[in-house]
Amino acid sequence: MVKWSLVGAAALALAATAGQAADGKPIVIGIPIGLSGANSVVAPSVVQSAELAVEEINAKGGVLGRKLVLEVADDASGAAGAQKAFDSLIYQKKVDVLISMETSAARNAGLPAVTKGKVPYIYTSFYEGHSCNRNMFVNAWVPEQQVPPVVDAFKAKGAKTYFLIGSDYAFGRGMLGFAKSYVEKTGGKVLGEEYLPMDGSDWTAIISKLKEAKPDALITSTAGGAPNVTLTKQLRGAGVTLPFANLALDEGTAKSMGADAEGVYLSASYVTGIDSPENKAFLAAMQKKFGAELRTPNDLSVPEYEAIYLYKAAVEKAGGTETAKVLEALPTVSVTGPRGTITMSKQHHAPLTMYLGQIQKDGTVKVAGTFTDVDPGAQCPKLP
């Protein structure tokens, strides 16, 4: 197993062939991402994480003697934009790999191009689970890892009834579908389940149904970014104060929401307060590189940073960027970074340490519980 300490590691011995080292052809990493649309709130932090990883790796000689280059394409946070972004990156830019956080709608729309173009794809976004493609690996959480800490915590506080609110697309329905089954399996009851289109912003009617139902707790799962902001703002404006967990909220978006986010629970594989040498070094490096322009590192951006190092390790083990060999290497390599040691060894997914947190007045996350090496469960049992 290849093990790589992300920040401050000694350079690995280059394993490049003479031809690879001599031609100097860069390795091109494609990043299809929602620079516009729902994900535009969080996308800049993801790009920053990628830029830092590439800068660090290139400063130490690159990968097999080749520099890394980023190609970023706006997928507009949706299916139509993703098809264009994937086609551009794969067929025009000729990228060697795709590494990115995207909405589920964008991911699903882009996967046919990934298969046809025969490129590796590391998906770095938390999502609803069970998306399986031979070329795709995932280093972020799925419901089996993220939902139980939230529901168990609310149950411990006496919650017996729940109301669920989400964006009407694969992620929103997938997450709340799992949440509903877990609530019912653990003895709770769901009083209502309501959805708004992903680009919707008026939650008034749904909030009225929530208040009429009078549940003990609220669980939401909206598209990451803008929908989180609009829903939370309107909930606070309507005087909703019951225990509230957002399954799609990242720390960066929470900080941008100000006082509206205070008290909201989240379950994440990354919070800035992780007390490890790797995380402290990562945060220091991000601050040094971006200064006042730094976007808060979060559970959607840090996996991007680590994924680039996972790809680096796989290419080094494979001896090059040939897709078949890289795909064979990806589940066998690991990196130790801000979130700890990550290995995508469980049916193209990764066991993760999860943190149950609550947003504080200043936007930081107070960790209320830590759950180590949580298994993603049976995500893609038919994949080799």
Helices and strands as residue ranges (DSSP letters): E 3-5, H 18-23, E 27-33, G 38-41, H 43-59, E 68-74, H 79-87, I 88-92, E 97-100, H 104-117, E 121-123, E 136-138, H 143-156, E 161-167, H 170-185, E 189-196, H 204-213, E 217-221, H 226-237, E 244-246, H 251-256, G 258-261, E 265-268, H 277-290, G 291-293, H 302-318, H 323-329, G 330-332, E 334-337, E 340-343, E 352-359, E 365-374
